């Protein structure tokens, strides 16, 4: 019975697509923070894999709780490493996405589409 319950627990995932080059955003640093009023607590840090995804959910199981969160993507470092000439400072060095998790039993997927000059996101599936 516990296994059945665990399969219905929510999770948080992300992936990054480099729209400037038409490929996954590989090796991008991702930090996840939980926000509680003025308090910002680091929950997880990882890097995207060759497919632009994280190897494991950023939050899952007992750690996956409703609340306000922020993902921060190190896009400036990614584009510099890819050989893109950026201004100093870069237009987009870090991309923060603040979002809310309302339901502990749902999958929240937060994709990021990036270029050195723009980004967009949405709640994916």
N, C-alpha and C positions, 0 to 999 in steps of 0.2 A: 504494500500500500504506500509506503514512503516513496518508493521509486516513482509511482504514478503521480504523487503530489509534486515531486521534484521536476517532473517533465513539464509542469504547468507554471513553474516559476519564471519570472521575467529575466531578461538580460539586456545589456547595453553593448552594441557593437558599432563599428565605424569602418569606413574605407575612404580613401582619397584618390581622386582622379586628377591627373595633370592635363587640363584641357589645352594648355599652350603647346604641348608636345603630343597629345593624343595617346597617353599611356597611363598606367597606374602610377601613383605617387609612392615610389619605393624608398624605404629608409627614413621616412618622416617621423620626427619625434612627436609623440602625443602625450599630453598630461591631462589627467582628469581630476577636477576639484569638486568637492561638495561645498555648497554655499549655505551658510546659516546666518542671516543678517549680515553683519560686517565681517564675519569669520569665514575664511577660505581655507579648506583643509585638503591637502593633496591625498588623493585616493589611489591613483595608479599612474604609472609611467611606462611607456612602451614605444616601440617603433613599428612602422608598417612594414609588411613583408613584400616580396617581389610582386604580389598581386595588389598592393596598395591597401591591404587589410591587416588587422591585428591578428596574431595567431590564436588568441583566446579572447573571450568577451572581456570588456573593461570592467563590467560589474555583472555578477551572477549570484545565484543562491542566496544565502543569508545577507550578503553585502548589498544586494539589489533592493533598495528602499525608495519610496517616494521622496521627492525633495527637489531642490534646485541644484543644478550641476553646471559645470563649465568645462568644455574641452578646449585645450589650447594646442594648436598645431604649429610646429616650427617650420614654416614654409620658406622663410628667408634662407635659412641654412640649406634646405633642400635645393632651392634654385641656384644658390651659389655653388654647391657641390656639383650640380648638373651643368655648370659652365655658363650660366646666364649672367650677363653683366647687369648688376642692379645698381640703383642710385644709393648714395650714402647720406642718410639712412634709406633703406629700402622702403618702397611704398607699403608693402605688406611684409613685415618681418615675422610676426606671430599672428595667427588668426584665432581669436577666441569665439566660441559659440556657446552662449548661455541658453539653457533649456530646462524644462521641468519634466519630471517623471511623476505622473499621477497614479499609475496603476502598477502595482508590484507583480502582476501576473502577465504582463505583456512584454513583447520584444520591442525595444526602442533601438532603431538603427539610424545613425546620424552621419550621412555621407557628406563629404566635402569635395566640391569641384573647384580647382584652383588654377590661377595663372599668376604671374608676378604682379598683375595689376587689378585682379578681381577675384571674387570667390562667391559661391552660392552653396546653400545647404537646404535640406528638406528632411522631413521625417520619412525615412524609407521603411522597407519591410524586410 
